[in-house]
């Protein structure tokens, strides 16, 4: 094929994600370490926020698993900041910035909350991935063979050790299947489009690392080559990893460039808090190679960077730039067109807010979007969603909420500024802080449930409860002032200090006030359906207003009846519901709209 002058294949971008402590950092370190020890100096290049491992080095590490002649992609670019936060941040025009992902799962620990969260993100962004089943060296009886391919080391394990490991591996495969992915050991997978390959590895001994690199390289070459074809001389496109203060440079951007190139004389457009920022590159910075680390300066200036690469951009006016936002080089296009493109992309990521709802803060645009999606699924409205640490003005917004359940701030993977924390305490604003999205949402939902339970029991305490009861024959202990009689509760709950009525036809006549309840000689606050108790009633005289065998009711104010019927019906016991509907029936025979 003919390519124009700037044509080329870029390095696929690889993200490593998984639950905390499952070995993401160790695995990246191992890949880097193997690359360094594999031979030629400078075999790997440390970028800002990323490590580039060239094909030759991969082939050195992977041995017979990778024949460089089979590949024309230049290698792999690993994003260094492991974890799904950075991953979900990392978007490109089409979706996820990472072309392929490694999901790290500890063989001993299996699927954990962040594993599931990572899976959700991978599903949503349709990112191809493989599973690194890590820490195989911890299998009891394991005989380590450093840096060897996995099948080679498996062949040298006892049957027992191999069986133990297989059990863990099949558990992981089962979990993947529960989450909708058909998976198998990578060497049994024929079609990686529909199936997930599991690669057993140890970040400690390096066993399986050759396989991991070989599978990543093979998958990229086979399924992604088309997407890797870029114009290396074209105007660059990238994503902001981090906005960072850097001594001598002011606010800088750590950027992963996934298309084209960026040069020191370029004008760039960056997504900002309000409008896109248009600014001129002042310097492009890369980490200094290890051997020059003696020099004071950590960075060296470069003239041009070509995708895929991580680079630090120094430029004026970057204070309002957002982590996760797009970066575009203007070069020979009209500036306004590029600004519009960035604005459009930001609008695609932005979150719908409502008039009332919770305040959400997150570390990046991507994570903000992920959390907004999860909140939408949980039907929790958002009043304000922003990237950044929790600040006093967030507390101010939360404190204007009309509902207690919305006097909250959900903080995802960000800090709470000390004065904001102080103010939240003063104003009784609840802060929820977590770095697992659905744990954050679970915590909030639990809080909402509790508030609702409290509110409901407060209402219940203040509301008259329906009750029908009967004066027993031969149980008159005192005629009047107060009348003391034995009663049986037919349905509902009888409480003391309650006005009592007796129906004449459908007309409730107040007969007095039930003052006290005694059960087996003890004063009690209430009596439930079926119980027999003695009660004292102020007002009536037995034989006149009330009599043995009479059916009496607690008097229900219309407003209470309405709340009971419309809001609490599900929360009161069945017999109380029955008393309520009998009471309503009677009242509505006279006034069909009573209590409605
Ligand atoms: P991360 O939170 O996912 O980045 O996990 P780390 O890379 O920090 O690893 C967590 C712990 O597990 C550290 O103490 C590592 O030394 C240990 N670890 C990671 N990978 C392996 C492994 O393959 N074998 C063993 N034995 N320990 C490991």
Boltz pocket constraint, residues with backbone or C-beta under 6 A from the ligand:
constraints:
  - pocket:
      binder: B
      contacts: [[A, 18], [A, 19], [A, 20], [A, 21], [A, 22], [A, 23], [A, 24], [A, 25], [A, 26], [A, 27], [A, 82], [A, 134], [A, 135], [A, 136], [A, 137], [A, 138], [A, 201], [A, 202], [A, 203], [A, 204], [A, 205]]
      max_distance: 6.0
